[in-house]
Amino acid sequence: MEITDFKEQLDRIETRTLLQKDVLTFDEACRFTGIGKSYMYKLTSWKKVPHFKPFGKMIYFSRLQLESWLLQNPVKTADEIEIQAKQYLTKNKKR
């Protein structure tokens, strides 16, 4: 087995483990969200991302809350916008 194959397998195992955890450390949260450490620190200091500081220093995250936070502000597809526009025009059609 080549080193790159081994690293890929290890990465997949780490990802599976990460998806099974309910509470994530700071580094795990960065990896889970794909957000860089510097920007994640800014988000926590600005209180823009849900997090916990049970001992005042270490930062922890709820995986479920992070998932909800990541999925906020959905962007509609062009098809969804077109359907909504047609419904609006049909409903508000002048007679």
ABEGO torsion letter per residue (X at the ends): XBAAAAAAAAAAAAAAAAAABABBBAAAAAAAAGBBAAAAAAAAAAGABBBBBAAGABBBBBAAAAAAAAABGBBBBAAAAAAAAAAAAAAABBX
